[in-house]
Amino acid sequence: MGLNVVVFLLASRVLPAGNFLLEQFPLFFPFNQEFHSWQFLTHMFMHGSLTHLFMNMFGLYSFGAVLERVWGPTRFLIFYFAAGLGAGAIYTAVDYVEYNHSSTYLVEQGVPQATMDQLKTLPTNGAINQVMAAPSSLSLESKEAELESMFGIYFGRVVGASGAIYGILTAFGVLFPNVKLSLIFLPIPVPAKYFIPGILLLDLFSGITGFSLFSGGSGGIAHFAHLGGALIGFLLMLLWKNKMKSPQMRAVA
């Protein structure tokens, strides 16, 4: 938690290091020239706003502290970083599939492959104009929609510990399925075994449709990173289930 807060303060451009962090720490799409392998780790310590930081640290404190007491610091850290790294990898894989789907679709509709290759390497105005001018069965509006999807992926950057937090939340649900949880803005206690799958289904819905209940209907949330962290967390729990005793917990988290 302390490291997350320090990195957030440094990245707020109060100090000269802020610009470096903003350029090097977020997770970029692999085709982007700003992408580096270390970003799968460093993006976990970057946050887009004070609210973003607070929500993630609140989740880390509320659920992570419980898991650390159950597992011990070493196992907890292994779990935390595995979930965060896995979240970044799965999110990137989904983006890769979506980007290539749009690229392949444009080629199938008549846009030259060489033009798409140039767009993939560096999306310059010249390459964009060639795509728009290429004869095809697509309308200009359809081309614009596909390009907008590709550019959103190409120039997008992922920040936040949410993937790791979702992994922790999933593990908590596996260990304490009957503990009742509630959202801050919807204080209705629901057992974790129903609450957590419900949150994941909302993320899946938002990831597929692009409509997010938690951002006023707009995008900007890496839903598949959340789902990726939850998936890695669940798989780790399956792997570890025979090596750990089931703890008992009576307090409501």
Contacts in CASP RR format, 6 or more apart in sequence:
PFRMAT RR
TARGET T0000
AUTHOR 0000-0000-0000
METHOD contacts of the structure
MODEL  1
MGLNVVVFLLASRVLPAGNFLLEQFPLFFPFNQEFHSWQFLTHMFMHGSL
THLFMNMFGLYSFGAVLERVWGPTRFLIFYFAAGLGAGAIYTAVDYVEYN
HSSTYLVEQGVPQATMDQLKTLPTNGAINQVMAAPSSLSLESKEAELESM
FGIYFGRVVGASGAIYGILTAFGVLFPNVKLSLIFLPIPVPAKYFIPGIL
LLDLFSGITGFSLFSGGSGGIAHFAHLGGALIGFLLMLLWKNKMKSPQMR
AVA
1 57 0 8 1.000
1 60 0 8 1.000
1 61 0 8 1.000
3 45 0 8 1.000
4 45 0 8 1.000
4 47 0 8 1.000
4 53 0 8 1.000
4 56 0 8 1.000
4 57 0 8 1.000
4 60 0 8 1.000
4 161 0 8 1.000
5 53 0 8 1.000
5 57 0 8 1.000
7 21 0 8 1.000
7 25 0 8 1.000
7 45 0 8 1.000
7 46 0 8 1.000
8 46 0 8 1.000
8 47 0 8 1.000
8 50 0 8 1.000
8 53 0 8 1.000
10 17 0 8 1.000
10 18 0 8 1.000
10 21 0 8 1.000
11 18 0 8 1.000
11 21 0 8 1.000
11 22 0 8 1.000
11 25 0 8 1.000
11 46 0 8 1.000
12 18 0 8 1.000
13 19 0 8 1.000
13 22 0 8 1.000
21 46 0 8 1.000
23 34 0 8 1.000
24 36 0 8 1.000
24 38 0 8 1.000
24 39 0 8 1.000
24 42 0 8 1.000
25 39 0 8 1.000
25 42 0 8 1.000
25 43 0 8 1.000
25 45 0 8 1.000
25 46 0 8 1.000
25 159 0 8 1.000
26 39 0 8 1.000
26 42 0 8 1.000
26 43 0 8 1.000
26 46 0 8 1.000
26 157 0 8 1.000
26 158 0 8 1.000
26 159 0 8 1.000
27 35 0 8 1.000
27 39 0 8 1.000
27 40 0 8 1.000
27 42 0 8 1.000
27 43 0 8 1.000
27 88 0 8 1.000
27 91 0 8 1.000
27 92 0 8 1.000
27 157 0 8 1.000
27 158 0 8 1.000
27 159 0 8 1.000
28 34 0 8 1.000
28 35 0 8 1.000
28 36 0 8 1.000
28 39 0 8 1.000
28 156 0 8 1.000
28 157 0 8 1.000
29 35 0 8 1.000
29 92 0 8 1.000
29 95 0 8 1.000
29 96 0 8 1.000
29 99 0 8 1.000
29 153 0 8 1.000
29 154 0 8 1.000
29 155 0 8 1.000
29 156 0 8 1.000
30 92 0 8 1.000
30 96 0 8 1.000
31 99 0 8 1.000
31 120 0 8 1.000
31 121 0 8 1.000
31 154 0 8 1.000
32 154 0 8 1.000
32 155 0 8 1.000
32 156 0 8 1.000
33 122 0 8 1.000
40 85 0 8 1.000
40 86 0 8 1.000
40 88 0 8 1.000
40 89 0 8 1.000
40 92 0 8 1.000
41 81 0 8 1.000
41 85 0 8 1.000
43 88 0 8 1.000
43 157 0 8 1.000
43 158 0 8 1.000
43 159 0 8 1.000
43 160 0 8 1.000
44 81 0 8 1.000
44 84 0 8 1.000
44 85 0 8 1.000
44 160 0 8 1.000
44 161 0 8 1.000
44 163 0 8 1.000
44 164 0 8 1.000
45 160 0 8 1.000
45 161 0 8 1.000
46 159 0 8 1.000
46 160 0 8 1.000
47 53 0 8 1.000
47 56 0 8 1.000
47 159 0 8 1.000
47 160 0 8 1.000
47 161 0 8 1.000
48 159 0 8 1.000
48 160 0 8 1.000
52 159 0 8 1.000
52 160 0 8 1.000
56 160 0 8 1.000
56 161 0 8 1.000
56 162 0 8 1.000
56 165 0 8 1.000
57 161 0 8 1.000
59 165 0 8 1.000
59 168 0 8 1.000
59 169 0 8 1.000
60 161 0 8 1.000
60 164 0 8 1.000
60 165 0 8 1.000
60 168 0 8 1.000
62 253 0 8 1.000
63 165 0 8 1.000
63 168 0 8 1.000
63 169 0 8 1.000
63 172 0 8 1.000
63 253 0 8 1.000
64 76 0 8 1.000
64 168 0 8 1.000
64 172 0 8 1.000
66 172 0 8 1.000
66 176 0 8 1.000
66 249 0 8 1.000
66 253 0 8 1.000
67 76 0 8 1.000
67 79 0 8 1.000
67 168 0 8 1.000
67 171 0 8 1.000
67 172 0 8 1.000
67 175 0 8 1.000
68 76 0 8 1.000
70 175 0 8 1.000
70 244 0 8 1.000
70 247 0 8 1.000
71 79 0 8 1.000
71 244 0 8 1.000
79 167 0 8 1.000
79 168 0 8 1.000
79 171 0 8 1.000
79 233 0 8 1.000
79 236 0 8 1.000
80 164 0 8 1.000
80 168 0 8 1.000
81 164 0 8 1.000
82 232 0 8 1.000
82 233 0 8 1.000
82 236 0 8 1.000
83 163 0 8 1.000
83 164 0 8 1.000
83 166 0 8 1.000
83 167 0 8 1.000
83 168 0 8 1.000
83 229 0 8 1.000
83 232 0 8 1.000
83 233 0 8 1.000
83 236 0 8 1.000
84 161 0 8 1.000
84 163 0 8 1.000
84 164 0 8 1.000
84 167 0 8 1.000
84 229 0 8 1.000
84 232 0 8 1.000
86 163 0 8 1.000
86 228 0 8 1.000
86 229 0 8 1.000
86 232 0 8 1.000
87 162 0 8 1.000
87 163 0 8 1.000
87 164 0 8 1.000
87 166 0 8 1.000
87 167 0 8 1.000
87 225 0 8 1.000
87 226 0 8 1.000
87 228 0 8 1.000
87 229 0 8 1.000
87 232 0 8 1.000
88 158 0 8 1.000
88 163 0 8 1.000
88 225 0 8 1.000
88 228 0 8 1.000
90 224 0 8 1.000
90 225 0 8 1.000
90 227 0 8 1.000
90 228 0 8 1.000
90 229 0 8 1.000
90 231 0 8 1.000
90 232 0 8 1.000
91 158 0 8 1.000
91 222 0 8 1.000
91 224 0 8 1.000
91 225 0 8 1.000
91 228 0 8 1.000
94 224 0 8 1.000
95 153 0 8 1.000
95 224 0 8 1.000
98 149 0 8 1.000
98 153 0 8 1.000
99 149 0 8 1.000
99 150 0 8 1.000
99 153 0 8 1.000
99 154 0 8 1.000
102 146 0 8 1.000
102 147 0 8 1.000
102 149 0 8 1.000
102 150 0 8 1.000
103 116 0 8 1.000
103 119 0 8 1.000
103 120 0 8 1.000
103 150 0 8 1.000
105 146 0 8 1.000
106 116 0 8 1.000
106 131 0 8 1.000
106 136 0 8 1.000
106 138 0 8 1.000
106 143 0 8 1.000
106 146 0 8 1.000
107 113 0 8 1.000
107 116 0 8 1.000
109 136 0 8 1.000
109 137 0 8 1.000
109 138 0 8 1.000
110 134 0 8 1.000
110 135 0 8 1.000
110 136 0 8 1.000
110 137 0 8 1.000
111 131 0 8 1.000
111 134 0 8 1.000
111 136 0 8 1.000
111 143 0 8 1.000
112 130 0 8 1.000
112 134 0 8 1.000
115 127 0 8 1.000
115 130 0 8 1.000
115 131 0 8 1.000
115 134 0 8 1.000
116 131 0 8 1.000
118 124 0 8 1.000
118 127 0 8 1.000
118 130 0 8 1.000
119 127 0 8 1.000
119 128 0 8 1.000
119 131 0 8 1.000
119 150 0 8 1.000
123 150 0 8 1.000
123 151 0 8 1.000
123 154 0 8 1.000
128 147 0 8 1.000
131 143 0 8 1.000
131 147 0 8 1.000
132 140 0 8 1.000
132 143 0 8 1.000
132 144 0 8 1.000
132 147 0 8 1.000
136 143 0 8 1.000
138 146 0 8 1.000
158 222 0 8 1.000
158 225 0 8 1.000
162 222 0 8 1.000
162 225 0 8 1.000
162 226 0 8 1.000
163 225 0 8 1.000
163 226 0 8 1.000
163 228 0 8 1.000
163 229 0 8 1.000
163 230 0 8 1.000
164 229 0 8 1.000
166 200 0 8 1.000
166 226 0 8 1.000
166 227 0 8 1.000
166 228 0 8 1.000
166 229 0 8 1.000
166 230 0 8 1.000
167 229 0 8 1.000
167 230 0 8 1.000
167 232 0 8 1.000
167 233 0 8 1.000
167 234 0 8 1.000
169 196 0 8 1.000
169 199 0 8 1.000
169 230 0 8 1.000
170 196 0 8 1.000
170 200 0 8 1.000
170 229 0 8 1.000
170 230 0 8 1.000
170 233 0 8 1.000
170 234 0 8 1.000
170 237 0 8 1.000
171 233 0 8 1.000
171 234 0 8 1.000
171 236 0 8 1.000
171 237 0 8 1.000
172 179 0 8 1.000
172 192 0 8 1.000
172 196 0 8 1.000
172 253 0 8 1.000
173 179 0 8 1.000
173 192 0 8 1.000
173 193 0 8 1.000
173 196 0 8 1.000
174 234 0 8 1.000
174 237 0 8 1.000
174 241 0 8 1.000
175 237 0 8 1.000
175 246 0 8 1.000
175 247 0 8 1.000
175 249 0 8 1.000
176 192 0 8 1.000
176 247 0 8 1.000
176 249 0 8 1.000
176 253 0 8 1.000
177 191 0 8 1.000
177 192 0 8 1.000
177 193 0 8 1.000
178 191 0 8 1.000
178 192 0 8 1.000
178 193 0 8 1.000
179 191 0 8 1.000
179 192 0 8 1.000
179 249 0 8 1.000
179 251 0 8 1.000
179 252 0 8 1.000
179 253 0 8 1.000
180 189 0 8 1.000
180 190 0 8 1.000
180 191 0 8 1.000
180 192 0 8 1.000
180 195 0 8 1.000
180 252 0 8 1.000
181 189 0 8 1.000
181 190 0 8 1.000
181 191 0 8 1.000
181 192 0 8 1.000
181 195 0 8 1.000
181 196 0 8 1.000
181 252 0 8 1.000
181 253 0 8 1.000
182 188 0 8 1.000
182 189 0 8 1.000
182 190 0 8 1.000
182 195 0 8 1.000
189 252 0 8 1.000
200 226 0 8 1.000
200 227 0 8 1.000
200 230 0 8 1.000
202 213 0 8 1.000
203 223 0 8 1.000
203 226 0 8 1.000
203 227 0 8 1.000
204 223 0 8 1.000
204 227 0 8 1.000
205 211 0 8 1.000
206 212 0 8 1.000
206 213 0 8 1.000
206 214 0 8 1.000
206 219 0 8 1.000
206 221 0 8 1.000
206 223 0 8 1.000
207 223 0 8 1.000
207 224 0 8 1.000
210 219 0 8 1.000
210 223 0 8 1.000
211 217 0 8 1.000
212 218 0 8 1.000
212 219 0 8 1.000
212 220 0 8 1.000
212 221 0 8 1.000
212 223 0 8 1.000
214 221 0 8 1.000
215 221 0 8 1.000
END
